[in-house]
């Protein structure tokens, strides 16, 4: 883990759907504050599908790495590291497409990249100072995903279960779980408090040392 040349300290947070990635991100954000931490959410970098009919969008495998706009995401992280603000796209899961809105993300001393495939792409990993994989039991991840998709994304129980069996579970095994080998830190049992505390303390010391 390093933060050379006074570049921002970039943290990658990966893990399966419902693993607790967002909890880790929130803990880092609350520990340092919005003035110190900028967050890049991979969920908002799904490919633009305006050219596709709604029924076609529903058939897309959103748990495959090819569903994401990698060039744009990598470009945006590079700009943040160079001290430039970005306009992060906003994705709407209810329509399976990007909206016309963007969110301005300003450069900051700490940048968190959160997503299923945060540790998947080599070019993205090269920009990270700390790589974290949130490792949570499959049954816990499924229950969390089921609750979230029904409450927040208007999905039916049947559709969530079908998607889990058809794409979420096999894609996790094929693409996401193997990225654990790239992690500096693996958080067992999800975003457990003691592990997150150690990470935030370490990041704080590194930031202080380069200030």
C-alpha positions as CSV (number, residue, x, y, z in Angstrom):
1,X,0.0,0.0,0.0
2,X,1.5,3.3,-1.1
3,X,0.7,6.9,-1.9
4,X,3.7,8.1,-3.8
5,X,4.2,11.5,-5.5
6,X,1.4,13.0,-3.4
7,X,-1.2,11.4,-5.7
8,X,-4.6,10.7,-4.2
9,X,-4.9,7.5,-2.2
10,X,-7.2,5.3,-4.3
11,X,-9.1,2.5,-2.7
12,X,-10.8,-0.3,-4.7
13,X,-13.7,-2.0,-3.0
14,X,-14.9,-5.2,-4.7
15,X,-17.2,-8.1,-3.8
16,X,-20.4,-9.8,-4.8
17,X,-23.8,-8.2,-4.9
18,X,-25.0,-7.7,-1.3
19,X,-21.5,-8.4,0.2
20,X,-21.3,-5.1,2.1
21,X,-19.2,-3.0,-0.3
22,X,-21.4,0.1,0.2
23,X,-21.0,-0.3,4.0
24,X,-17.2,-0.1,3.6
25,X,-17.5,2.9,1.4
26,X,-19.8,4.7,3.9
27,X,-17.4,3.9,6.7
28,X,-14.5,5.4,4.8
29,X,-16.6,8.4,3.9
30,X,-17.8,9.0,7.4
31,X,-14.3,8.6,8.8
32,X,-12.7,11.3,6.6
33,X,-15.6,13.4,5.3
34,X,-16.8,14.4,1.9
35,X,-14.1,17.0,1.5
36,X,-11.4,14.3,1.8
37,X,-13.1,11.4,0.0
38,X,-14.6,11.2,-3.5
39,X,-16.5,8.1,-4.5
40,X,-16.8,6.5,-8.0
41,X,-19.6,3.9,-8.2
42,X,-19.2,1.3,-10.9
43,X,-23.0,0.7,-10.8
44,X,-23.3,4.1,-12.6
45,X,-21.0,3.0,-15.4
46,X,-23.2,0.4,-17.0
47,X,-23.2,0.9,-20.8
48,X,-25.7,3.4,-22.2
49,X,-28.6,1.4,-23.7
50,X,-30.7,4.2,-25.2
51,X,-30.6,2.4,-28.5
52,X,-32.3,-0.7,-27.1
53,X,-36.0,-1.3,-26.4
54,X,-36.9,-1.8,-22.8
55,X,-37.6,-5.6,-23.3
56,X,-34.1,-6.0,-24.8
57,X,-32.5,-4.2,-21.9
58,X,-34.1,-6.7,-19.5
59,X,-32.3,-9.6,-21.2
60,X,-28.8,-8.1,-20.8
61,X,-26.5,-9.9,-18.4
62,X,-25.7,-7.1,-16.0
63,X,-23.4,-9.4,-13.9
64,X,-20.9,-9.8,-16.8
65,X,-17.9,-7.4,-17.0
66,X,-18.8,-6.6,-20.6
67,X,-21.9,-4.8,-19.3
68,X,-19.8,-1.9,-18.2
69,X,-18.2,1.2,-19.9
70,X,-14.6,0.5,-18.9
71,X,-13.0,3.2,-21.1
72,X,-15.1,5.9,-19.5
73,X,-14.6,4.7,-16.0
74,X,-10.9,4.4,-16.3
75,X,-10.7,7.8,-18.0
76,X,-12.7,9.3,-15.1
77,X,-10.4,7.8,-12.4
78,X,-7.3,9.0,-14.3
79,X,-8.8,12.6,-14.3
80,X,-9.6,12.5,-10.6
81,X,-6.0,11.4,-9.9
82,X,-4.8,14.2,-12.0
83,X,-6.8,16.7,-10.0
84,X,-9.7,17.2,-12.5
85,X,-13.4,17.0,-11.7
86,X,-15.6,14.5,-13.6
87,X,-19.2,14.2,-14.6
88,X,-20.2,10.7,-13.4
89,X,-23.1,9.2,-15.2
90,X,-26.3,8.3,-13.3
91,X,-27.8,4.9,-13.9
92,X,-31.5,4.1,-13.2
93,X,-32.1,0.4,-12.5
94,X,-35.8,0.8,-12.9
95,X,-35.3,1.5,-16.7
96,X,-32.1,-0.5,-17.1
97,X,-30.4,2.6,-18.6
98,X,-28.5,5.7,-17.8
99,X,-30.4,8.9,-17.2
100,X,-29.6,12.2,-18.8
101,X,-28.3,13.5,-15.4
102,X,-24.7,13.4,-14.2
103,X,-23.1,13.9,-10.8
104,X,-20.1,16.2,-10.5
105,X,-17.3,14.4,-8.6
106,X,-14.4,16.6,-7.5
107,X,-10.9,15.4,-6.9
108,X,-9.9,14.6,-3.3
109,X,-7.0,13.1,-1.3
110,X,-8.9,9.8,-1.1
111,X,-10.8,8.2,-4.0
112,X,-13.0,5.1,-3.4
113,X,-13.9,3.0,-6.4
114,X,-16.7,0.7,-5.5
115,X,-18.2,-2.1,-7.6
116,X,-18.6,-5.8,-8.4
117,X,-15.6,-5.6,-10.7
118,X,-13.5,-3.0,-9.0
119,X,-10.5,-5.4,-9.0
120,X,-11.2,-7.0,-12.4
121,X,-9.5,-4.6,-14.9
122,X,-5.7,-4.5,-14.8
123,X,-5.6,-0.8,-15.9
124,X,-7.9,0.2,-13.1
125,X,-6.0,-1.9,-10.5
126,X,-2.8,-0.1,-11.4
127,X,-4.3,3.2,-10.2
128,X,-5.2,1.8,-6.8
129,X,-3.2,2.3,-3.6
130,X,-5.3,-0.2,-1.6
131,X,-7.4,-3.1,-3.0
132,X,-10.1,-4.6,-0.8
133,X,-12.4,-7.6,-1.4
134,X,-15.5,-7.9,0.8
135,X,-16.1,-11.6,1.3
136,X,-19.6,-12.5,2.4
137,X,-21.4,-15.9,2.5
138,X,-23.6,-16.5,-0.5
139,X,-26.8,-16.9,1.4
140,X,-26.3,-13.6,3.1
141,X,-25.6,-11.9,-0.2
142,X,-28.7,-13.3,-1.8
143,X,-31.0,-12.3,1.0
144,X,-29.6,-8.7,1.0
145,X,-30.0,-8.5,-2.8
146,X,-33.5,-9.9,-2.7
147,X,-34.5,-7.3,-0.1
148,X,-32.8,-4.4,-1.9
149,X,-34.1,-5.2,-5.4
150,X,-37.7,-5.5,-4.1
151,X,-37.6,-2.4,-1.9
152,X,-35.4,-0.1,-4.1
153,X,-35.7,-1.3,-7.7
154,X,-39.3,-2.4,-7.9
155,X,-38.5,-6.0,-8.7
156,X,-40.6,-9.1,-8.0
157,X,-39.4,-11.9,-5.9
158,X,-39.5,-14.3,-8.8
159,X,-37.5,-12.0,-11.1
160,X,-34.8,-11.6,-8.5
161,X,-34.5,-15.3,-7.9
162,X,-34.4,-16.1,-11.6
163,X,-31.7,-13.5,-12.2
164,X,-29.7,-14.8,-9.3
165,X,-29.7,-18.4,-10.6
166,X,-29.2,-17.5,-14.2
167,X,-26.5,-14.8,-14.0
168,X,-25.6,-13.5,-10.6
169,X,-24.4,-16.7,-9.0
170,X,-22.5,-18.1,-12.1
171,X,-20.9,-14.7,-12.9
172,X,-19.8,-14.4,-9.3
173,X,-18.0,-17.7,-9.5
174,X,-16.5,-17.1,-12.9
175,X,-15.5,-13.4,-12.8
176,X,-15.9,-11.8,-9.3
177,X,-14.6,-14.3,-6.8
178,X,-11.3,-14.9,-8.7
179,X,-10.5,-11.2,-8.2
180,X,-9.8,-11.9,-4.5
181,X,-6.3,-12.8,-5.5
182,X,-5.6,-9.2,-6.4
183,X,-6.7,-7.8,-3.0
184,X,-4.4,-6.5,-0.4
185,X,-7.1,-7.0,2.2
186,X,-10.0,-9.5,2.3
187,X,-12.7,-8.7,4.7
188,X,-14.2,-11.9,6.0
189,X,-17.9,-12.0,7.0
190,X,-18.5,-8.8,5.1
191,X,-17.8,-5.2,6.3
192,X,-17.0,-6.2,9.9
193,X,-16.2,-3.3,12.2
194,X,-12.7,-4.2,13.5
195,X,-11.4,-4.7,9.9
196,X,-12.8,-1.5,8.6
197,X,-11.4,0.4,11.6
198,X,-7.9,-1.0,10.8
199,X,-8.2,0.1,7.2
200,X,-9.4,3.6,8.0
201,X,-6.6,4.0,10.6
202,X,-4.0,2.8,8.1
203,X,-5.3,5.2,5.4
204,X,-5.3,8.1,7.9
205,X,-1.7,7.5,8.7
206,X,-0.6,7.3,5.1
207,X,-2.5,10.5,4.2
208,X,-0.9,12.3,7.2
209,X,2.5,11.1,6.2
210,X,2.2,12.6,2.7
211,X,0.4,15.8,3.7
